[in-house]
Amino acid sequence: MARHNSFAGRLYRGEVSFDFVSRKKLWYSISGAILAVSVLALLIFGLNFSIDFKGGSQFTFPAPKATATQIESVVNTATGGADASAQEVRPIGKPSFWQVQTGSLTPGKSDAVQDALVANYHVPRGVSGVAVTTVSASWGSQISQKAAEALIAFLIVIVAYLTIAFEWRMAAAALVALAHDIVITVGVYALAHFQVSPATVIGLLTILGYSLYDTVVVFDKVRENTAPILGTRKYNYSQAANLALNQTLVRSINTSLIALLPVTAILIVGTLLLGNGELKDLSLVLFVGMLSGTYSSICIATPVLADLKERDPQYKLLAKQVAQRAAGGRAAIRKARQAAVAGTASGKGTAAGNGGAGASAVSLPGSDLEDDGDSPGAAADGVAGDQVPASQPAVPGQTIGSGAAGRAGAAARQPGQRQQPTRRPGSTNRRPSGKKKRR
């Protein structure tokens, strides 16, 4: 019983609902602003690729009392260039150290950098205290090419699967959500100047799969809810899709929270305890991508799908019919209340002239009125057309008239009095012709 009355159960039954789909303009505006900032950051700052992509040399040595600008100046002077990038790494419980990345260097210039660092910062153990890692430019270009190929192949396979398993509109909506997640994640990396390494690409493919998994679960429920709506004509596509989104909302949030807990732990350990490295690069992109993927699966994918589906003529007609039905229902209630108020005023006038015979025949305001065949015209002339002639004696319990006056007479009967069937004037109990009464 507790689970039946829980918040998740009420969401699933539609007793509580968050209207995500109808607020699509709000979500589009928020996402548009974030995407604009991401694109601007990418154009202005660019991405900080590691030497695994661009090739070059990396020098690692114990951290002296110096700044990144001073170390970059020493390295640029030794190499004769201006592309050095220095970063201090401070792992918890371990001595801090510096990492300096440069472009591709010849063996002579690499030795010159080591000598300059030892001479300026008194590195312990001399030249052997400066670790050098070199990656060729051809290796970096191959890594970049393979990463791009993996991303393109992933997107092609996903679109093909969604088109076959669901339909092309769902595939297009999922692809929009995936592009949304990619641009936001890349923009965060450009804005914060995080380093992009091969581990970052692996993490990016992972979060795209995670975001797609969440979107497919929502779309499966949307397909289940929207299957009968063309026959019932009670809900339009957006309403049915929004119900499916609410039914899977708690599951999406719980899944994201459970997935973010270990990723957050890895990010903290990789940043504070181990310093810069593959573990930090992997956990960072997972953390940013999972947040973006959860948001896109709820606020982007389903609203985009509803937009695409309601461009279809049959769903466009369905939305129009549902809107007309809703407007007609409200208009009928207003019309009934107006008629009740008018009937009350008319009943008071009748009561003043005829002893209040028809005052009790008025319906209560807001009550549901059913079509019983009495049109306004019939109610107006029912007294004149169906009255019993004056020469005909009245039948006990007979209701005078079948229109508004008849209903008024029925309402004026004494409580508990049973209504007798109305007989036509002059009618008698006759036996069929040709039959005689048996004696």
Secondary structure by P-SEA (a helix, b strand, c coil): ccccccaaaaaaacccccccccaaaaaaaaaaaaaaaaaaaaaacccccccccbbbbbbbbccccccaaaaaaaaaaaacccbbbbbbbbccccccbbbbbbccccaaaaaaaaaaaaaacccccccccbbbbbbcaaaaaaaaaaaaaaaaaaaaaaaaaaaaaccaaaaaaaaaaaaaaaaaaaaaaaaacccccaaaaaaaaaaaaaaaaaaaaaaaaaaaaaccccccccccaaaaaaaaaaaaaaaaaaaaaaaaaaaaaaaaaacccccccaaaaaaaaaaaaaaaaaaaacccaaaaaaaaaaacaaaaaaaaaaaaaaaaaaaaaaaaaaaaaaaaaaaaaaaacccccccccccccccccccccccccccccccccccccccccccccccccccaaaaaaaaaccccccccccccccccccccccccccc
